[in-house]
Amino acid sequence: MSSPLLRRGGRGAAALLGALWGVGRAARRSIIDLSYSTHFMDFQGSSIPSSMRKLVVNKLSPNFREAVSVHTAAVPTPGDADLLVRNRFVGINASDINYSAGRYDPSVKPPFNAGFEGIGEVVGLGLSASSRYTIGDTVAYFGSGAFAEYTVVPAKESVPVPAVKPEFLTLLVSGATAYIALKRLGDLAKGETVLVTAAAGGTGQFAVQFAKQAGCHVIGTCSSDEKAGFLKSIGCDRPINYTTEDLAKTLRKEYPKGIDVVYESVGGSVLEVAVNSLANKGRLIVIGFISGYQTTSGIPSFKGATLPVKLLQKSASIRGFFLPHFLSDYREALGSMMQMFAKRKLVCEVDSGELAQEGRFVGLESIFRAVDYMYAGKNLGKVVVEVAPPAVSNSKL
Ligand SMILES: NC(=O)c1ccc[n+]([C@@H]2O[C@H](COP(=O)([O-])OP(=O)(O)OC[C@H]3O[C@@H](n4cnc5c(N)ncnc54)[C@H](OP(=O)(O)O)[C@@H]3O)[C@@H](O)[C@H]2O)c1
């Protein structure tokens, strides 16, 4: 198994991280069960069942419900360097529907497994993997096939975490994207003005906090007063609920000198407004274009003919960011965010669907609801699904 994200930018990102997340790990117990030496797993009398459920992409479509269904399959056996992780929580990403539409790697044909990131407990492992991990360790990972009850994860691509808390899931992709993008491409200076779009979402919440930490004045767009209140609570100076205030007019009126840095996730007309609002020497970072993901092409329309003129007239720039291209920064980013979280200097807001129509996202089936919920713009923070309650272990492994 390898991460769809890692596939493009090189492998083994999480290998860099192993040591980082070791803070507060439970004491190790050594493995003396030599059954692992042949990767043999005895399911008899163990808490690991022989079969499990997982989400599989059967046909390529950005409509997640059309593309994906729940399958029953044998619980996979970890190879020599792998862990078998019993997933407790999995993270929903806007790009889950880009993945189900086959936009990540057109050479991969269905059926293939869905889901980018999970956190859970190690319930089986190969012999080489046992040099770093043991049964009962808690790990987080990002890699394809996370939407399953059990996932095999290469030990070098998993990250030890102190506990199976959904908050840790928010950092793997969403937090790391904001941290690295702003650090590498933002060139933030104290006193500058930063606009974050989809600011109350999975990655936006972190962009707001990191820009604020850099001493900037932060504006954040969102679609409800509740989200605006949340944005205030994490330091956003000017939340703009675009359902009640006109974004372009508000920016023109309140920021006549323009915006220095934009962390832009929506695309289409929002991107147009953001470009038009740039200050002289402004930097716009393209993080995503979610407004187009549900369409056939995946790309929202954008009136770009005058873009060169606009950029030249303001000496402004547009910069693209894709996390796998910045894996050399990943170790430092995760370590730093973990420390901030431990010191309560970083809010990692999780949305488990408590306010969703049919209640909390629990069980694999609720992933469909969770994706719909995100695409209805309802989420406040990172959308997380609880795959299974904590195990009552009677494992002999
Ligand atoms: N470049 C990278 O490496 C990278 C990595 C991770 C994520 N991303 C990008 O970051 C963005 C956010 O992803 P996420 O997973 O963190 O999601 P999210 O922000 O947790 O959820 C998506 C949010 O986007 C907002 N939104 C605005 N227009 C929308 C539309 N037309 N349809 C649906 N939602 C819309 C909604 O908030 P409001 O209703 O409040 O506007 C919604 O809550 C996406 O563009 C994603 O592709 C990029």
The ligand as an SDF file (V2000), in Angstrom:
LIG
                    3D

 48 52  0  0  0  0  0  0  0  0999 V2000
   -2.7880   21.1820   -2.1250 N   0  0  0  0  0  0  0  0  0  0  0  0
   -2.7660   20.2390   -1.1960 C   0  0  0  0  0  0  0  0  0  0  0  0
   -1.7770   19.5280   -1.0210 O   0  0  0  0  0  0  0  0  0  0  0  0
   -4.0090   20.0590   -0.3620 C   0  0  0  0  0  0  0  0  0  0  0  0
   -4.0250   19.2460    0.7850 C   0  0  0  0  0  0  0  0  0  0  0  0
   -5.2160   19.1860    1.5420 C   0  0  0  0  0  0  0  0  0  0  0  0
   -6.3530   19.8850    1.1560 C   0  0  0  0  0  0  0  0  0  0  0  0
   -6.2860   20.6320    0.0000 N   0  0  0  0  0  0  0  0  0  0  0  0
   -7.4390   21.4300   -0.4570 C   0  0  0  0  0  0  0  0  0  0  0  0
   -7.9170   22.2080    0.6090 O   0  0  0  0  0  0  0  0  0  0  0  0
   -9.3060   22.4700    0.3990 C   0  0  0  0  0  0  0  0  0  0  0  0
  -10.0860   22.1230    1.6490 C   0  0  0  0  0  0  0  0  0  0  0  0
  -10.0110   20.7130    1.8160 O   0  0  0  0  0  0  0  0  0  0  0  0
  -10.4340   20.0370    3.1950 P   0  0  0  0  0  0  0  0  0  0  0  0
  -10.3270   18.5750    2.9900 O   0  0  0  0  0  0  0  0  0  0  0  0
   -9.7190   20.7020    4.3130 O   0  0  0  0  0  0  0  0  0  0  0  0
  -11.9980   20.3970    3.2440 O   0  0  0  0  0  0  0  0  0  0  0  0
  -12.7720   21.3280    4.2990 P   0  0  0  0  0  0  0  0  0  0  0  0
  -12.1990   22.7050    4.2010 O   0  0  0  0  0  0  0  0  0  0  0  0
  -12.8010   20.6670    5.6180 O   0  0  0  0  0  0  0  0  0  0  0  0
  -14.2440   21.3030    3.7180 O   0  0  0  0  0  0  0  0  0  0  0  0
  -14.5420   21.9500    2.5450 C   0  0  0  0  0  0  0  0  0  0  0  0
  -15.1260   23.3600    2.7880 C   0  0  0  0  0  0  0  0  0  0  0  0
  -15.0220   24.1040    1.5930 O   0  0  0  0  0  0  0  0  0  0  0  0
  -15.9930   25.1450    1.6150 C   0  0  0  0  0  0  0  0  0  0  0  0
  -16.5760   25.3080    0.2810 N   0  0  0  0  0  0  0  0  0  0  0  0
  -16.5750   26.4580   -0.3980 C   0  0  0  0  0  0  0  0  0  0  0  0
  -17.1460   26.2940   -1.5840 N   0  0  0  0  0  0  0  0  0  0  0  0
  -17.5400   25.0230   -1.6750 C   0  0  0  0  0  0  0  0  0  0  0  0
  -18.2030   24.2730   -2.6740 C   0  0  0  0  0  0  0  0  0  0  0  0
  -18.5820   24.8020   -3.8410 N   0  0  0  0  0  0  0  0  0  0  0  0
  -18.4440   22.9850   -2.4170 N   0  0  0  0  0  0  0  0  0  0  0  0
  -18.0740   22.4470   -1.2660 C   0  0  0  0  0  0  0  0  0  0  0  0
  -17.4230   23.1210   -0.2690 N   0  0  0  0  0  0  0  0  0  0  0  0
  -17.1550   24.4040   -0.4880 C   0  0  0  0  0  0  0  0  0  0  0  0
  -17.0320   24.7550    2.6510 C   0  0  0  0  0  0  0  0  0  0  0  0
  -16.8870   25.6890    3.7120 O   0  0  0  0  0  0  0  0  0  0  0  0
  -17.8060   27.0200    3.7130 P   0  0  0  0  0  0  0  0  0  0  0  0
  -19.2020   26.5140    3.4530 O   0  0  0  0  0  0  0  0  0  0  0  0
  -17.6420   27.5810    5.0610 O   0  0  0  0  0  0  0  0  0  0  0  0
  -17.2810   27.8780    2.6140 O   0  0  0  0  0  0  0  0  0  0  0  0
  -16.6010   23.3640    3.1180 C   0  0  0  0  0  0  0  0  0  0  0  0
  -16.8390   23.1830    4.4860 O   0  0  0  0  0  0  0  0  0  0  0  0
   -9.7170   21.6870   -0.8380 C   0  0  0  0  0  0  0  0  0  0  0  0
   -9.6660   22.5350   -1.9520 O   0  0  0  0  0  0  0  0  0  0  0  0
   -8.6450   20.6270   -0.9180 C   0  0  0  0  0  0  0  0  0  0  0  0
   -8.4810   20.1080   -2.2080 O   0  0  0  0  0  0  0  0  0  0  0  0
   -5.1580   20.7150   -0.7480 C   0  0  0  0  0  0  0  0  0  0  0  0
  1  2  1  0
  2  3  2  0
  2  4  1  0
  4  5  1  0
  4 48  2  0
  5  6  2  0
  6  7  1  0
  7  8  2  0
  8  9  1  0
  8 48  1  0
  9 10  1  0
  9 46  1  0
 10 11  1  0
 11 12  1  0
 11 44  1  0
 12 13  1  0
 13 14  1  0
 14 15  2  0
 14 16  1  0
 14 17  1  0
 17 18  1  0
 18 19  2  0
 18 20  1  0
 18 21  1  0
 21 22  1  0
 22 23  1  0
 23 24  1  0
 23 42  1  0
 24 25  1  0
 25 26  1  0
 25 36  1  0
 26 27  1  0
 26 35  1  0
 27 28  2  0
 28 29  1  0
 29 30  1  0
 29 35  2  0
 30 31  1  0
 30 32  2  0
 32 33  1  0
 33 34  2  0
 34 35  1  0
 36 37  1  0
 36 42  1  0
 37 38  1  0
 38 39  2  0
 38 40  1  0
 38 41  1  0
 42 43  1  0
 44 45  1  0
 44 46  1  0
 46 47  1  0
M  CHG  2   8   1  16  -1
M  END
$$$$
